[in-house]
Amino acid sequence: MKTSMARTPLGKALAKARIDLDESLADMAAKLSISLRGRD
């Protein structure tokens, strides 16, 4: 799916923000799973 938004500065900013959000969520999930495993 091609989006013309990706060509605009706003689209690029949104894409970057979304990537940053995904990365931080993955990081939080990893830390959470590690801490949950550590309790056993």
HELIX and SHEET records of a PDB file:
HELIX    1   1 SER A    4  ARG A    7  5                                   4    
HELIX    2   2 PRO A    9  ARG A   39  1                                  31    
END                                                                             
